[in-house]
Amino acid sequence: MKKIILTMAAVFAVSFANAQDKGGSSDMKFGVKAGYINSNFTGDFDGDATSSFYIGGLVDFAISEKFHVQPELVYSMEGAKDAALNFIKIPIMAKYYVAEGFNLQAGPQFGFVAGGDDVKDFTKSMDYGLGIGAGYELESGLFFDARYNLGLADLNDFPDGSGFEDFKLNTTSFQIGLGYRF
């Protein structure tokens, strides 16, 4: 799994760096982010949401003054009460600045199960979904953002004959946090 994550991160970094060499803006900033996450499973799962945290890094590529692309590498603790999963997620957010410092964000995300409690034994190892949100950035580099993440992959991997093989299992989460761009 580490090879997959490193390969995807390298492909994104090289792709965006190459795009910058072909006439794009040369404004590229690295950053870190962390925050609160409230998540739950959806589909046929009927459980209580859980609260935890996320932490990660990002690269912000300015395509134009108003449009940026921001790939991230994030560790998040998600799931539901008594059914926790830890993920390594790779969101790729398109950001559009609607006012000074204020942006709207949307984009795909890919997740890899990196641990959790016993529920991890009955889930697929890869998730994918869509994130939408907004952020506000200060000139100092400090930023705040909020995002809703909707998992589109059915994570159910219960064995045939278990009674749960047709059970639909998706993720959903809301996150709010802060970060700093260098």
N, CA, C and O atoms as a DFTB+ gen file, in Angstrom:
728 C
 N C O
     1  1       0.826      -1.178       0.000
     2  2       0.000       0.000       0.000
     3  2       0.879       1.254       0.000
     4  3       0.535       2.250      -0.637
     5  1       2.004       1.211       0.705
     6  2       2.898       2.367       0.727
     7  2       3.385       2.702      -0.679
     8  3       3.512       3.873      -1.035
     9  1       3.657       1.674      -1.471
    10  2       4.112       1.903      -2.852
    11  2       3.042       2.601      -3.673
    12  3       3.352       3.488      -4.468
    13  1       1.783       2.209      -3.490
    14  2       0.678       2.836      -4.226
    15  2       0.572       4.308      -3.857
    16  3       0.457       5.162      -4.736
    17  1       0.610       4.610      -2.571
    18  2       0.491       5.994      -2.108
    19  2       1.653       6.827      -2.627
    20  3       1.444       7.923      -3.148
    21  1       2.866       6.325      -2.491
    22  2       4.029       7.075      -2.961
    23  2       4.009       7.264      -4.474
    24  3       4.384       8.326      -4.972
    25  1       3.576       6.244      -5.206
    26  2       3.490       6.364      -6.660
    27  2       2.468       7.412      -7.060
    28  3       2.741       8.238      -7.931
    29  1       1.281       7.392      -6.431
    30  2       0.252       8.386      -6.759
    31  2       0.729       9.794      -6.422
    32  3       0.516      10.721      -7.204
    33  1       1.369       9.964      -5.272
    34  2       1.868      11.287      -4.880
    35  2       2.924      11.771      -5.870
    36  3       2.932      12.944      -6.244
    37  1       3.811      10.880      -6.296
    38  2       4.853      11.261      -7.257
    39  2       4.253      11.625      -8.613
    40  3       4.686      12.591      -9.242
    41  1       3.269      10.866      -9.063
    42  2       2.629      11.165     -10.348
    43  2       1.963      12.536     -10.314
    44  3       2.107      13.316     -11.255
    45  1       1.233      12.838      -9.234
    46  2       0.580      14.150      -9.121
    47  2       1.607      15.267      -9.070
    48  3       1.444      16.292      -9.731
    49  1       2.656      15.077      -8.295
    50  2       3.670      16.121      -8.169
    51  2       4.356      16.387      -9.506
    52  3       4.542      17.544      -9.884
    53  1       4.731      15.340     -10.219
    54  2       5.400      15.505     -11.504
    55  2       4.451      16.114     -12.526
    56  3       4.855      16.986     -13.296
    57  1       3.191      15.669     -12.548
    58  2       2.214      16.211     -13.496
    59  2       2.017      17.701     -13.310
    60  3       2.036      18.462     -14.278
    61  1       1.827      18.121     -12.068
    62  2       1.584      19.531     -11.816
    63  2       2.848      20.355     -12.021
    64  3       2.773      21.482     -12.511
    65  1       4.002      19.818     -11.658
    66  2       5.253      20.541     -11.893
    67  2       5.480      20.714     -13.387
    68  3       5.940      21.768     -13.826
    69  1       5.163      19.695     -14.169
    70  2       5.307      19.771     -15.619
    71  2       4.348      20.806     -16.197
    72  3       4.708      21.543     -17.115
    73  1       3.128      20.863     -15.662
    74  2       2.155      21.856     -16.142
    75  2       2.653      23.270     -15.866
    76  3       2.389      24.182     -16.649
    77  1       3.362      23.459     -14.775
    78  2       3.879      24.774     -14.450
    79  2       4.947      25.208     -15.451
    80  3       5.073      26.398     -15.737
    81  1       5.706      24.272     -15.979
    82  2       6.763      24.583     -16.945
    83  2       6.196      24.970     -18.306
    84  3       6.929      25.503     -19.138
    85  1       4.927      24.719     -18.553
    86  2       4.328      24.967     -19.861
    87  2       3.446      26.203     -19.858
    88  3       2.370      26.213     -20.455
    89  1       3.901      27.226     -19.192
    90  2       3.190      28.493     -19.275
    91  2       2.272      28.780     -18.116
    92  3       1.659      29.847     -18.095
    93  1       2.135      27.880     -17.134
    94  2       1.290      28.142     -15.985
    95  2       1.995      29.073     -15.010
    96  3       3.171      29.395     -15.180
    97  1       1.281      29.490     -14.016
    98  2       1.876      30.329     -12.990
    99  2       2.904      29.507     -12.225
   100  3       2.733      28.300     -12.050
   101  1       3.957      30.149     -11.774
   102  2       4.994      29.420     -11.058
   103  2       4.752      29.453      -9.557
   104  3       5.650      29.109      -8.788
   105  1       3.568      29.855      -9.121
   106  2       3.262      29.958      -7.708
   107  2       2.857      28.593      -7.164
   108  3       1.774      28.089      -7.463
   109  1       3.741      28.002      -6.360
   110  2       3.484      26.705      -5.750
   111  2       3.836      26.836      -4.271
   112  3       4.935      27.273      -3.929
   113  1       2.900      26.457      -3.389
   114  2       3.134      26.559      -1.958
   115  2       2.853      25.218      -1.295
   116  3       1.906      24.515      -1.646
   117  1       3.696      24.885      -0.332
   118  2       3.498      23.691       0.470
   119  2       2.815      24.091       1.767
   120  3       2.898      25.245       2.187
   121  1       2.144      23.144       2.398
   122  2       1.483      23.468       3.643
   123  2       1.163      22.237       4.470
   124  3       1.324      21.101       4.022
   125  1       0.709      22.489       5.680
   126  2       0.265      21.443       6.601
   127  2      -1.138      21.812       7.071
   128  3      -1.522      22.982       7.056
   129  1      -1.898      20.802       7.487
   130  2      -3.260      21.043       7.953
   131  2      -3.643      19.988       8.975
   132  3      -3.100      18.883       8.976
   133  1      -4.583      20.336       9.844
   134  2      -5.086      19.407      10.846
   135  2      -6.445      19.915      11.316
   136  3      -6.779      21.087      11.142
   137  1      -7.220      19.016      11.914
   138  2      -8.499      19.465      12.421
   139  2      -9.378      18.355      12.935
   140  3      -8.955      17.212      13.110
   141  1     -10.614      18.732      13.170
   142  2     -11.664      17.880      13.705
   143  2     -12.414      17.220      12.556
   144  3     -12.644      17.837      11.516
   145  1     -12.795      15.952      12.754
   146  2     -13.601      15.258      11.758
   147  2     -14.732      14.507      12.453
   148  3     -14.511      13.835      13.461
   149  1     -15.934      14.620      11.915
   150  2     -17.096      13.892      12.392
   151  2     -17.517      12.984      11.247
   152  3     -17.814      13.465      10.153
   153  1     -17.546      11.680      11.484
   154  2     -17.813      10.752      10.384
   155  2     -18.786       9.659      10.799
   156  3     -19.055       9.436      11.979
   157  1     -19.300       8.989       9.776
   158  2     -20.198       7.862       9.988
   159  2     -20.197       7.010       8.729
   160  3     -19.728       7.437       7.674
   161  1     -20.720       5.820       8.853
   162  2     -20.968       4.982       7.690
   163  2     -22.389       5.248       7.230
   164  3     -23.260       5.559       8.042
   165  1     -22.626       5.129       5.946
   166  2     -23.971       5.252       5.396
   167  2     -24.281       3.984       4.625
   168  3     -23.505       3.029       4.659
   169  1     -25.386       3.966       3.942
   170  2     -25.829       2.768       3.239
   171  2     -26.750       1.994       4.157
   172  3     -27.699       2.555       4.704
   173  1     -26.479       0.711       4.332
   174  2     -27.309      -0.141       5.185
   175  2     -26.852      -0.137       6.635
   176  3     -27.435      -0.834       7.465
   177  1     -25.833       0.624       6.948
   178  2     -25.300       0.698       8.308
   179  2     -26.119       1.677       9.135
   180  3     -26.399       2.789       8.688
   181  1     -26.498       1.272      10.326
   182  2     -27.261       2.144      11.221
   183  2     -26.463       2.301      12.513
   184  3     -26.643       1.545      13.468
   185  1     -25.580       3.294      12.523
   186  2     -24.737       3.501      13.694
   187  2     -24.638       4.963      14.057
   188  3     -25.163       5.830      13.358
   189  1     -23.968       5.223      15.144
   190  2     -23.772       6.587      15.609
   191  2     -22.469       7.143      15.063
   192  3     -21.472       6.429      14.959
   193  1     -22.486       8.422      14.716
   194  2     -21.289       9.094      14.207
   195  2     -20.219       9.149      15.289
   196  3     -20.519       9.059      16.480
   197  1     -18.989       9.295      14.869
   198  2     -17.871       9.424      15.785
   199  2     -17.076      10.677      15.446
   200  3     -17.085      11.148      14.309
   201  1     -16.404      11.195      16.431
   202  2     -15.571      12.382      16.247
   203  2     -14.114      12.016      16.464
   204  3     -13.785      11.229      17.352
   205  1     -13.245      12.592      15.647
   206  2     -11.826      12.309      15.764
   207  2     -11.039      13.460      15.150
   208  3     -11.457      14.614      15.233
   209  1      -9.895      13.147      14.531
   210  2      -9.049      14.184      13.963
   211  2      -8.475      13.742      12.626
   212  3      -8.534      12.568      12.261
   213  1      -7.921      14.705      11.910
   214  2      -7.155      14.430      10.695
   215  2      -5.914      15.307      10.719
   216  3      -5.888      16.347      11.377
   217  1      -4.887      14.881       9.997
   218  2      -3.643      15.634       9.902
   219  2      -3.004      15.312       8.561
   220  3      -3.098      14.180       8.086
   221  1      -2.356      16.295       7.945
   222  2      -1.739      16.015       6.660
   223  2      -0.965      17.178       6.078
   224  3      -0.725      18.194       6.731
   225  1      -0.587      16.992       4.832
   226  2       0.158      17.995       4.099
   227  2      -0.494      18.262       2.760
   228  3      -1.371      17.515       2.326
   229  1      -0.059      19.342       2.096
   230  2      -0.657      19.728       0.822
   231  2       0.351      20.482      -0.029
   232  3       1.376      20.962       0.454
   233  1       0.026      20.568      -1.307
   234  2       0.743      21.419      -2.249
   235  2      -0.316      22.220      -2.995
   236  3      -1.249      21.650      -3.562
   237  1      -0.171      23.537      -2.995
   238  2      -1.132      24.422      -3.650
   239  2      -0.500      24.958      -4.926
   240  3       0.520      25.645      -4.873
   241  1      -1.095      24.649      -6.068
   242  2      -0.608      25.111      -7.374
   243  2      -1.540      26.190      -7.902
   244  3      -2.727      25.939      -8.112
   245  1      -1.018      27.373      -8.113
   246  2      -1.818      28.465      -8.673
   247  2      -1.823      28.322     -10.190
   248  3      -0.803      28.550     -10.840
   249  1      -2.956      27.950     -10.748
   250  2      -3.102      27.849     -12.195
   251  2      -3.345      29.245     -12.764
   252  3      -2.816      29.603     -13.816
   253  1      -4.154      30.025     -12.050
   254  2      -4.383      31.435     -12.372
   255  2      -4.619      32.151     -11.049
   256  3      -4.540      31.536      -9.986
   257  1      -4.904      33.424     -11.107
   258  2      -5.130      34.171      -9.868
   259  2      -6.327      33.630      -9.094
   260  3      -6.303      33.596      -7.864
   261  1      -7.370      33.208      -9.798
   262  2      -8.591      32.747      -9.139
   263  2      -8.736      31.228      -9.050
   264  3      -9.598      30.744      -8.317
   265  1      -7.920      30.468      -9.772
   266  2      -8.073      29.016      -9.806
   267  2      -6.784      28.330      -9.350
   268  3      -5.708      28.572      -9.898
   269  1      -6.913      27.471      -8.339
   270  2      -5.784      26.697      -7.824
   271  2      -6.160      25.222      -7.793
   272  3      -7.340      24.875      -7.728
   273  1      -5.154      24.357      -7.840
   274  2      -5.339      22.920      -7.648
   275  2      -4.503      22.539      -6.434
   276  3      -3.337      22.917      -6.318
   277  1      -5.125      21.777      -5.526
   278  2      -4.461      21.459      -4.267
   279  2      -4.547      19.963      -3.953
   280  3      -5.530      19.519      -3.360
   281  1      -3.537      19.179      -4.340
   282  2      -3.477      17.784      -3.897
   283  2      -3.024      17.738      -2.433
   284  3      -2.213      18.553      -1.994
   285  1      -3.559      16.776      -1.698
   286  2      -3.239      16.637      -0.289
   287  2      -2.927      15.173       0.028
   288  3      -3.323      14.269      -0.707
   289  1      -2.224      14.960       1.115
   290  2      -1.989      13.622       1.664
   291  2      -2.380      13.723       3.136
   292  3      -1.720      14.418       3.909
   293  1      -3.466      13.024       3.531
   294  2      -4.075      13.217       4.842
   295  2      -4.275      11.872       5.543
   296  3      -4.710      10.898       4.930
   297  1      -3.951      11.835       6.833
   298  2      -4.279      10.693       7.690
   299  2      -5.532      11.070       8.470
   300  3      -5.560      12.109       9.130
   301  1      -6.567      10.240       8.402
   302  2      -7.807      10.549       9.117
   303  2      -8.330       9.313       9.838
   304  3      -8.179       8.182       9.376
   305  1      -8.951       9.570      10.986
   306  2      -9.590       8.514      11.766
   307  2     -11.089       8.699      11.583
   308  3     -11.659       9.703      12.011
   309  1     -11.729       7.711      10.936
   310  2     -13.134       7.838      10.557
   311  2     -13.912       6.600      10.949
   312  3     -13.407       5.735      11.665
   313  1     -15.151       6.519      10.472
   314  2     -16.010       5.376      10.734
   315  2     -17.200       5.772      11.560
   316  3     -17.823       6.805      11.314
   317  1     -17.523       4.944      12.553
   318  2     -18.642       5.191      13.450
   319  2     -18.232       4.699      14.829
   320  3     -17.193       4.059      14.986
   321  1     -19.062       5.006      15.834
   322  2     -18.756       4.494      17.176
   323  2     -18.702       2.979      17.113
   324  3     -19.575       2.346      16.520
   325  1     -17.700       2.406      17.711
   326  2     -17.478       0.951      17.752
   327  2     -17.201       0.351      16.379
   328  3     -17.299      -0.865      16.212
   329  1     -16.860       1.169      15.402
   330  2     -16.515       0.665      14.061
   331  2     -15.573       1.665      13.400
   332  3     -15.951       2.335      12.439
   333  1     -14.358       1.766      13.906
   334  2     -13.413       2.785      13.449
   335  2     -12.508       2.270      12.335
   336  3     -12.056       1.125      12.355
   337  1     -12.258       3.144      11.367
   338  2     -11.295       2.877      10.308
   339  2     -10.333       4.063      10.228
   340  3     -10.745       5.215      10.363
   341  1      -9.079       3.778      10.013
   342  2      -8.085       4.821       9.776
   343  2      -7.762       4.816       8.291
   344  3      -7.598       3.758       7.684
   345  1      -7.672       6.007       7.712
   346  2      -7.439       6.141       6.276
   347  2      -6.215       6.992       5.987
   348  3      -5.886       7.910       6.739
   349  1      -5.560       6.682       4.910
   350  2      -4.637       7.594       4.243
   351  2      -5.420       8.070       3.029
   352  3      -5.761       7.270       2.158
   353  1      -5.708       9.367       2.963
   354  2      -6.533       9.898       1.875
   355  2      -5.731      10.856       1.016
   356  3      -4.842      11.563       1.491
   357  1      -6.075      10.856      -0.269
   358  2      -5.454      11.753      -1.241
   359  2      -6.561      12.538      -1.935
   360  3      -7.046      12.131      -2.991
   361  1      -6.970      13.680      -1.335
   362  2      -7.922      14.554      -2.020
   363  2      -7.187      15.415      -3.049
   364  3      -6.042      15.812      -2.829
   365  1      -7.839      15.696      -4.153
   366  2      -7.290      16.604      -5.174
   367  2      -8.351      17.675      -5.393
   368  3      -9.297      17.489      -6.160
   369  1      -8.176      18.783      -4.712
   370  2      -9.200      19.817      -4.680
   371  2      -8.933      20.914      -5.706
   372  3      -7.821      21.431      -5.809
   373  1      -9.960      21.252      -6.453
   374  2      -9.940      22.432      -7.312
   375  2     -10.498      23.563      -6.463
   376  3     -11.565      23.429      -5.865
   377  1      -9.778      24.677      -6.410
   378  2     -10.210      25.806      -5.577
   379  2     -10.447      27.019      -6.469
   380  3      -9.614      27.372      -7.304
   381  1     -11.595      27.643      -6.273
   382  2     -11.916      28.855      -7.010
   383  2     -12.124      29.983      -6.005
   384  3     -12.951      29.877      -5.099
   385  1     -11.364      31.062      -6.174
   386  2     -11.429      32.207      -5.266
   387  2     -12.550      33.143      -5.705
   388  3     -12.488      33.752      -6.772
   389  1     -13.580      33.245      -4.859
   390  2     -14.736      34.086      -5.172
   391  2     -14.587      35.486      -4.594
   392  3     -15.283      36.408      -5.018
   393  1     -13.694      35.652      -3.638
   394  2     -13.404      36.953      -3.027
   395  2     -11.999      36.876      -2.435
   396  3     -11.424      35.791      -2.349
   397  1     -11.455      37.986      -2.037
   398  2     -10.112      38.027      -1.467
   399  2      -9.996      37.062      -0.289
   400  3     -10.642      37.256       0.741
   401  1      -9.168      36.014      -0.442
   402  2      -8.937      35.044       0.614
   403  2      -9.965      33.940       0.736
   404  3      -9.683      32.918       1.362
   405  1     -11.149      34.105       0.161
   406  2     -12.233      33.125       0.306
   407  2     -12.336      32.256      -0.942
   408  3     -12.427      32.774      -2.055
   409  1     -12.322      30.927      -0.759
   410  2     -12.408      30.019      -1.901
   411  2     -13.436      28.929      -1.675
   412  3     -13.744      28.553      -0.544
   413  1     -13.958      28.435      -2.787
   414  2     -14.826      27.263      -2.811
   415  2     -13.998      26.109      -3.359
   416  3     -13.179      26.303      -4.258
   417  1     -14.206      24.908      -2.823
   418  2     -13.389      23.756      -3.182
   419  2     -14.266      22.567      -3.574
   420  3     -15.351      22.369      -3.027
   421  1     -13.780      21.794      -4.519
   422  2     -14.442      20.535      -4.874
   423  2     -13.437      19.649      -5.580
   424  3     -12.546      20.139      -6.273
   425  1     -13.579      18.347      -5.405
   426  2     -12.701      17.436      -6.108
   427  2     -12.809      16.010      -5.605
   428  3     -13.449      15.733      -4.591
   429  1     -12.171      15.117      -6.334
   430  2     -12.193      13.700      -5.949
   431  2     -11.207      13.423      -4.819
   432  3     -10.276      14.190      -4.574
   433  1     -11.440      12.315      -4.147
   434  2     -10.474      11.862      -3.156
   435  2     -10.399      10.346      -3.199
   436  3     -11.378       9.656      -3.482
   437  1      -9.219       9.860      -2.911
   438  2      -8.957       8.431      -2.893
   439  2      -8.448       8.080      -1.507
   440  3      -7.610       8.795      -0.957
   441  1      -8.939       6.992      -0.936
   442  2      -8.543       6.619       0.415
   443  2      -8.114       5.171       0.486
   444  3      -8.620       4.310      -0.233
   445  1      -7.164       4.929       1.375
   446  2      -6.656       3.580       1.611
   447  2      -6.792       3.270       3.090
   448  3      -6.330       4.043       3.929
   449  1      -7.421       2.148       3.421
   450  2      -7.589       1.763       4.820
   451  2      -6.207       1.469       5.389
   452  3      -5.449       0.665       4.846
   453  1      -5.898       2.145       6.504
   454  2      -4.570       2.016       7.108
   455  2      -4.650       1.462       8.527
   456  3      -3.675       1.539       9.275
   457  1      -5.782       0.915       8.899
   458  2      -5.940       0.353      10.241
   459  2      -7.336       0.590      10.756
   460  3      -8.222       1.032      10.024
   461  1      -7.521       0.291      12.021
   462  2      -8.816       0.460      12.653
   463  2      -9.120      -0.743      13.518
   464  3      -8.249      -1.577      13.766
   465  1     -10.361      -0.833      13.980
   466  2     -10.717      -1.984      14.803
   467  2     -11.151      -3.155      13.910
   468  3     -10.820      -3.185      12.724
   469  1     -11.880      -4.102      14.468
   470  2     -12.218      -5.348      13.749
   471  2     -12.984      -5.133      12.452
   472  3     -12.956      -6.001      11.580
   473  1     -13.676      -3.986      12.297
   474  2     -14.444      -3.744      11.072
   475  2     -13.530      -3.717       9.844
   476  3     -13.991      -3.983       8.733
   477  1     -12.247      -3.402      10.024
   478  2     -11.318      -3.356       8.882
   479  2     -11.173      -4.715       8.203
   480  3     -10.838      -4.792       7.021
   481  1     -11.426      -5.788       8.958
   482  2     -11.329      -7.132       8.391
   483  2     -12.462      -7.437       7.417
   484  3     -12.392      -8.414       6.671
   485  1     -13.515      -6.601       7.419
   486  2     -14.678      -6.833       6.573
   487  2     -14.928      -5.676       5.614
   488  3     -16.035      -5.515       5.100
   489  1     -13.896      -4.871       5.374
   490  2     -14.014      -3.754       4.432
   491  2     -12.946      -3.870       3.356
   492  3     -11.869      -4.425       3.573
   493  1     -13.273      -3.336       2.209
   494  2     -12.303      -3.272       1.117
   495  2     -11.211      -2.284       1.505
   496  3     -11.429      -1.418       2.353
   497  1     -10.060      -2.405       0.903
   498  2      -8.922      -1.588       1.313
   499  2      -8.877      -0.219       0.647
   500  3      -8.079       0.627       1.051
   501  1      -9.721       0.025      -0.375
   502  2      -9.684       1.320      -1.067
   503  2     -11.065       1.961      -1.099
   504  3     -12.078       1.294      -1.315
   505  1     -11.078       3.270      -0.878
   506  2     -12.289       4.074      -0.911
   507  2     -12.075       5.200      -1.917
   508  3     -10.938       5.600      -2.166
   509  1     -13.127       5.700      -2.482
   510  2     -13.054       6.890      -3.327
   511  2     -14.327       7.681      -3.119
   512  3     -15.364       7.134      -2.746
   513  1     -14.235       8.973      -3.365
   514  2     -15.405       9.801      -3.135
   515  2     -15.211      11.207      -3.656
   516  3     -14.354      11.468      -4.501
   517  1     -16.024      12.105      -3.136
   518  2     -16.043      13.493      -3.573
   519  2     -16.037      14.392      -2.351
   520  3     -16.748      14.138      -1.379
   521  1     -15.239      15.435      -2.405
   522  2     -15.205      16.420      -1.328
   523  2     -15.650      17.777      -1.846
   524  3     -15.282      18.174      -2.952
   525  1     -16.445      18.493      -1.048
   526  2     -16.848      19.866      -1.377
   527  2     -16.695      20.707      -0.116
   528  3     -16.953      20.229       0.989
   529  1     -16.277      21.954      -0.279
   530  2     -16.099      22.780       0.899
   531  2     -15.740      24.205       0.561
   532  3     -15.901      24.665      -0.570
   533  1     -15.247      24.894       1.577
   534  2     -14.855      26.293       1.445
   535  2     -13.693      26.559       2.386
   536  3     -13.491      25.848       3.371
   537  1     -12.933      27.602       2.062
   538  2     -11.811      27.964       2.904
   539  2     -11.576      29.455       2.906
   540  3     -12.008      30.174       2.005
   541  1     -10.880      29.909       3.936
   542  2     -10.497      31.310       4.026
   543  2      -9.024      31.373       4.406
   544  3      -8.591      30.724       5.359
   545  1      -8.252      32.164       3.650
   546  2      -6.810      32.254       3.848
   547  2      -6.405      33.663       4.239
   548  3      -6.895      34.644       3.680
   549  1      -5.504      33.749       5.206
   550  2      -4.927      35.020       5.602
   551  2      -3.611      35.235       4.858
   552  3      -2.986      34.269       4.421
   553  1      -3.188      36.470       4.710
   554  2      -1.935      36.750       4.007
   555  2      -0.726      36.146       4.702
   556  3       0.300      35.913       4.063
   557  1      -0.829      35.891       5.985
   558  2       0.276      35.307       6.758
   559  2       0.556      33.858       6.369
   560  3       1.623      33.332       6.686
   561  1      -0.401      33.196       5.677
   562  2      -0.266      31.789       5.331
   563  2      -1.211      30.893       6.117
   564  3      -1.447      29.748       5.733
   565  1      -1.752      31.411       7.217
   566  2      -2.718      30.670       8.011
   567  2      -4.033      30.563       7.237
   568  3      -4.477      31.535       6.626
   569  1      -4.656      29.378       7.264
   570  2      -5.953      29.229       6.592
   571  2      -6.883      28.361       7.425
   572  3      -6.442      27.585       8.273
   573  1      -8.175      28.506       7.167
   574  2      -9.242      27.747       7.812
   575  2     -10.084      27.142       6.697
   576  3     -10.343      27.793       5.685
   577  1     -10.509      25.896       6.884
   578  2     -11.398      25.324       5.877
   579  2     -12.388      24.353       6.499
   580  3     -12.178      23.831       7.594
   581  1     -13.469      24.128       5.773
   582  2     -14.505      23.171       6.154
   583  2     -14.848      22.371       4.904
   584  3     -14.914      22.918       3.803
   585  1     -15.066      21.074       5.086
   586  2     -15.310      20.219       3.926
   587  2     -16.258      19.080       4.286
   588  3     -16.204      18.529       5.386
   589  1     -17.123      18.743       3.340
   590  2     -17.977      17.562       3.442
   591  2     -17.432      16.533       2.460
   592  3     -17.211      16.839       1.289
   593  1     -17.217      15.318       2.940
   594  2     -16.683      14.236       2.106
   595  2     -17.719      13.131       1.991
   596  3     -18.208      12.615       2.996
   597  1     -18.045      12.776       0.767
   598  2     -19.019      11.728       0.492
   599  2     -18.307      10.550      -0.155
   600  3     -17.805      10.657      -1.274
   601  1     -18.264       9.426       0.552
   602  2     -17.656       8.217       0.002
   603  2     -18.588       7.569      -1.004
   604  3     -19.766       7.353      -0.715
   605  1     -18.070       7.260      -2.180
   606  2     -18.887       6.657      -3.237
   607  2     -18.666       5.157      -3.377
   608  3     -19.491       4.462      -3.970
   609  1     -17.566       4.652      -2.840
   610  2     -17.256       3.227      -2.943
   611  2     -18.034       2.436      -1.893
   612  3     -18.189       2.881      -0.756
   613  1     -18.520       1.263      -2.285
   614  2     -19.121       0.336      -1.335
   615  2     -17.977      -0.443      -0.696
   616  3     -17.312      -1.234      -1.365
   617  1     -17.751      -0.223       0.587
   618  2     -16.615      -0.831       1.284
   619  2     -16.892      -2.228       1.813
   620  3     -15.984      -2.871       2.340
   621  1     -18.123      -2.714       1.687
   622  2     -18.489      -4.012       2.243
   623  2     -17.662      -5.137       1.615
   624  3     -17.608      -5.292       0.395
   625  1     -17.023      -5.913       2.488
   626  2     -16.259      -7.073       2.033
   627  2     -16.553      -8.278       2.946
   628  3     -15.677      -9.103       3.206
   629  1     -17.809      -8.361       3.424
   630  2     -18.201      -9.510       4.236
   631  2     -18.227     -10.747       3.350
   632  3     -18.597     -10.657       2.179
   633  1     -17.844     -11.891       3.882
   634  2     -17.825     -13.118       3.069
   635  2     -19.235     -13.620       2.756
   636  3     -20.181     -13.361       3.500
   637  1     -19.355     -14.342       1.644
   638  2     -20.633     -14.965       1.283
   639  2     -21.069     -15.897       2.403
   640  3     -20.247     -16.580       3.014
   641  1     -22.369     -15.917       2.665
   642  2     -22.911     -16.776       3.711
   643  2     -22.917     -16.131       5.089
   644  3     -23.412     -16.727       6.045
   645  1     -22.379     -14.931       5.205
   646  2     -22.334     -14.266       6.521
   647  2     -23.656     -13.588       6.866
   648  3     -23.894     -13.233       8.021
   649  1     -24.515     -13.409       5.860
   650  2     -25.756     -12.683       6.074
   651  2     -25.611     -11.189       5.825
   652  3     -26.600     -10.455       5.813
   653  1     -24.370     -10.741       5.625
   654  2     -24.104      -9.321       5.394
   655  2     -23.488      -9.056       4.019
   656  3     -23.077      -7.931       3.733
   657  1     -23.422     -10.072       3.177
   658  2     -22.736      -9.916       1.887
   659  2     -23.405      -8.904       0.958
   660  3     -22.744      -8.361       0.073
   661  1     -24.705      -8.639       1.138
   662  2     -25.402      -7.655       0.312
   663  2     -25.553      -6.303       1.012
   664  3     -26.248      -5.412       0.524
   665  1     -24.908      -6.170       2.133
   666  2     -24.930      -4.983       2.969
   667  2     -24.152      -3.868       2.271
   668  3     -23.005      -4.082       1.879
   669  1     -24.745      -2.685       2.106
   670  2     -24.055      -1.550       1.471
   671  2     -23.400      -0.704       2.553
   672  3     -24.040      -0.359       3.547
   673  1     -22.117      -0.365       2.364
   674  2     -21.349       0.361       3.369
   675  2     -20.526       1.469       2.705
   676  3     -19.577       1.194       1.971
   677  1     -20.901       2.721       2.969
   678  2     -20.185       3.888       2.442
   679  2     -19.739       4.757       3.615
   680  3     -20.194       4.575       4.744
   681  1     -18.851       5.694       3.336
   682  2     -18.407       6.633       4.364
   683  2     -18.937       8.028       4.068
   684  3     -19.220       8.369       2.920
   685  1     -19.067       8.821       5.113
   686  2     -19.401      10.225       4.977
   687  2     -18.744      10.956       6.147
   688  3     -18.651      10.418       7.250
   689  1     -18.292      12.175       5.898
   690  2     -17.661      12.917       6.990
   691  2     -17.756      14.417       6.752
   692  3     -17.901      14.889       5.624
   693  1     -17.669      15.141       7.850
   694  2     -17.561      16.588       7.844
   695  2     -16.303      16.934       8.603
   696  3     -16.080      16.433       9.705
   697  1     -15.485      17.782       8.026
   698  2     -14.246      18.165       8.703
   699  2     -14.091      19.673       8.729
   700  3     -14.496      20.375       7.803
   701  1     -13.498      20.152       9.801
   702  2     -13.200      21.576       9.935
   703  2     -11.809      21.680      10.560
   704  3     -11.486      20.989      11.526
   705  1     -11.008      22.554       9.987
   706  2      -9.649      22.613      10.491
   707  2      -8.917      23.879      10.103
   708  3      -9.482      24.827       9.556
   709  1      -7.637      23.848      10.413
   710  2      -6.787      24.973      10.064
   711  2      -5.463      24.448       9.552
   712  3      -5.112      23.283       9.738
   713  1      -4.748      25.331       8.910
   714  2      -3.469      24.938       8.354
   715  2      -2.585      26.136       8.123
   716  3      -2.943      27.275       8.425
   717  1      -1.421      25.848       7.580
   718  2      -0.466      26.906       7.297
   719  2       0.257      26.602       5.989
   720  3       0.757      25.495       5.788
   721  1       0.309      27.596       5.103
   722  2       1.054      27.477       3.835
   723  2       2.369      28.224       3.970
   724  3       2.412      29.347       4.473
   725  1       3.435      27.589       3.518
   726  2       4.773      28.180       3.603
   727  2       5.069      29.050       2.401
   728  3       6.153      29.626       2.309
